[in-house]
Amino acid sequence: MQRTSIIFILLLIVTHLQINAQQKQTGHYAAVNGLKMYYEIHGSGAPLVLLHGGGSTIKSNYGAILPELAKTHQVIAIELQAHGHTADIDRPLSFEQDADDVAALLGQLHIAKASFMGFSNGGTTALQIAIRHPELVNKLVLASALFRRDGTPPGFFDGFKNTTLDNMPPQLKEAYLEANPDPKGLEAMFHRDVARMENFKDISTEDIKSIQAPALVINGYAEPILPEHALLLARTLPHAQLAILPGGHGDYIGEICAPDKQSKIPLLVTTMITAFLKE
């Protein structure tokens, strides 16, 4: 009995080490425009780049749907400047810079063309990629993407003036510290994201109309990005489709703050995204 128990324990340890090794193998770093940028690659097939929102990580935004997307695509999930595993550096933070960083990473990975899915701020970054690097873009999935300040409820931007780290959802704090256990890094990310939103500038109608890639615009019905704004984005893009889903910001992809952890809507949305990318 004792020998059997020892063998069982050893098997558990080996399994644990193998699982940890597999998890570590999915994560990589690349030197990109002065950043030590973290990215993960999952699955195989046509490339699909995932871009997280403000205050977020790959896991906190996409943990619920990434495994499904990786069944049909080579998913390249990125953590942008100051977020998650990617440390901040001494330079301005902007959607344009994030777009250029993503383009540079894809160049290093020898990926000439990909589809992009961006959630929230990641959706704005995806728009900037399509504007600044159109040759890279196959298709766009724009989830709760903001391109104009009036796409939010009255007073939305005023809320950033007096906000503090205490106002940040605890789930997002925990997700950051899981990726990077550095409270100073968490605080730096928070202030970076607040400053970027305070200084948010509209993307011009002309720039949006210049995007020729097919796009799927997704939005929650009850969230800070107004459904009317999602409709306007879909109408302004030359080749877009629109889906408005029940719930709040990111609920439809099972984002970490979503209240209903048993919701089937993320599976529906993943199926919809996969079908759109196959067309």
N, C-alpha and C positions, 0 to 999 in steps of 0.2 A: 504493500500500500504506500509506504514511504517513497519507494523508488518511482512509483506511478505518479505521485504528487509532484516530485521533483521534475520529472519529464514534462508534466503538464505545465508547471510554472515556467520552465525553459521555453516551451513552445509559445506561451503567452508573451514572453519577453521578446523572442525572435519576431513574432507577428507584430508586436508594437514597434520594434525597430524598423521593420519593413514598411509599415504604414507611414511612419515618420519620414523615412527615406523617400517614399513616393511623394509625400506632400512637399518635401524640400525640393525635389526635382522639378516640380511645376513652377517654382519661383526662381526668377533670375534678376540680375541687375545689369544695366547697360549705362555707359557713360554717354550722356545726351545733353549737349549744350550746357555743360557745367554741372548737370545733375547726375546723381547716382540713382537712376530711375528703375523702379521695381516693376516687373511685369510677370504674368503667368501665362502659360500656354496649356490649353486643354483640348483634347479631341483632335479630329482630323477632318479635312475637307476644305471647302472654300473659306478664306480668312474672314473672321468677324471680330472687330475690335470693340471692346466694351469700355466705356468711359463713365466713371462714377460722378456723383454730384458733390456739392460742397459739404465739407465736414464728414466725408464718407470714405469708405474703403471698398475694395473689390467685394469682400465678403458681406459687408453691411448692406450694400446695394443689390448685389447680384447672387448672393448665396443660395437663394431659393430657386433661381431659374438657370444658373450657369450650367449645372450638370445636364439639363435637358438640351440647352443650346449646343453643348459640346458633343451631343450624339450625332449632329448633322454638320457641324462646322469645326474648323480649327479656330478656337476662341483665344484671342490675345487680349487679356484683361490687364489694364494698366492702372497704376496709382501715380497720380500727377503730383507736381511740385507741392511739398509740405503736407501731403496726405499719406496716411498709412506708413508703409515701409520706405517711401521716398522722402528723404529729409528736405527741409527747406534750405535755400541758399540765398545769398545777398543779391537779389535782383527783383525787379517788379514782377508781380503775379498778374496775369491777364489771360483772357480766353484766347487771344491771338497767340500769346507765347505758348500756352498749352497746346494749341493746334500745331505750332511749329515743332514742339518737342515730340509730339506723336508722329508727325511726318518724318522726323529725323530717326526715331526709333524704328519705324517700318523700313526705312532705307537700310539701316544696319541689319535688319532681319531679312533683307532681300525680298520684301513683299511689295510688289509694284502696284497692286490694286486690292482693295478690301472693302467690305461693307462695315458700317460703323453704327453702333447703338450707343446713344448717350442719354443718361437720365439727369434731369434737372440742369445744374450747371454743366454737366457732361453733354447735355443736348445742345447747349449754347456753344460749347467747344466743338461739337460735331458740325454745327453750322459753319463755324470759322474754318474748319478743315475743308469743307466743301467749297468755301469761298476762296481760300488762300491756296489750296492744293487740290483743285478739282480732278486732276489726273489720277489721284489716289483712290477716288471714291467710286465704288460700284453702286451701293444702295445705302440709304440712311434710315435708321429707326430713331425717331426723335420723341423721347418720352418726357413729358412735362418740360419741354424746352421753352425758354424765354428768349424773345428777341426784341421786345419793346417794354419799356417801363410801365406803360398803361395796360400791360397784360396781367397785372396783379390787382387785388382789391385796393380801394383808397386807403392810404395810410400804411401800406405794406412796407415801403422803403423807410418811412419814419421810424419803424420799429427797430432798425439797426443802430439808431443814434445812441441809445442808452443800454443796449444789450451787453451782457457780461457772459463769461464762460459758464456761470451758474444757470443760465437760460438754455444751454445746449442740452438736448435730450440725452439722458444718461446712457441709452443704448449706443449712441454714436460715440460718446466718450469711451465707453468700454471697448467698442470695436477698434477705435484708434489705438488704445493702450495695449490691446491684444497684438496688434501689428507692430507697434513701436512703444515699449513701456517707458516713455519719456514724457513726464508732465509738461515740461517746457516745450516740447514739440507739439503737444496737444494745444497749448495756449497759442503758440505761433500760428498753427493752422487756423484756429478760431479767428484770430485777429486778421489774418490774411483774407479769409473768406468774407468777413464782415466788411472790410475795406473795399473789396472788389464789388460787393453788392451795393454799397453806398455810392460807388462811382460808376455804376452800371450805365453804359451808353447804348442807345437803340442801335440795332443793325438796320441799315437803310433798306427800304423796299427794293431798290435797284439791286443791292447785293443779294437779297433773298431770291429775287427773280432770276438772277444769274445762275443759280444752282440747277443744273440739268439732271442730276441723279434722281432716280425714283425714290420717293420718301414715304414712310409710314409714320404719321403723326399720332401719338397716343397721349391721352390725358385722363386724369381723374375728374369726375364731375364736381366733387366738393374738395377743392384744394387751392393753394395760393396762386397757381397758374390757372387763370380763368379759362373755362371751356370755350368762351368766345374768342380768346386769344389763340387757342389751338386751332379753331376753325379759320381764323384769319391767316395763321401760318400755312395751313393746308391749302387755302385759297390762293395765297401769294406764291407759294412754290409752284413751279410749272408742272410737276409730275408727282402729285401727292395724293395719298389716301388718308382718311381720318377715322380714328376710333376713340369714342368717349366711354370710359368705363366707370362703374360705380366706385365710390370711395374717395379717399384722400390721396395725399402726395406719396406716390410709390406703392400704395396698397396693392395695385394691380400687378406688380412684379414681386410682391412678397418682401419689400424692403424691410429692414430690421425693425423699424418703428410701427409697421402695420399692426393694427390691433387684433385682427383675426388670423391666427397662425394656421388655421385649418381651411382657409378659403381656397376654393378651386379656381378662382379667377386667374392667378398667376399661370396655371397650367393652360387655361384657355388662351391667355395672351402669348405664352410661349409658342403654342400651336399656330397662332395667327402670325407671329413674327417669322416662324420657320416657313410657313406657306408663302408669305410675302417675299422672303429672300430666295425662294425656289423659282418664282415666276420668271 
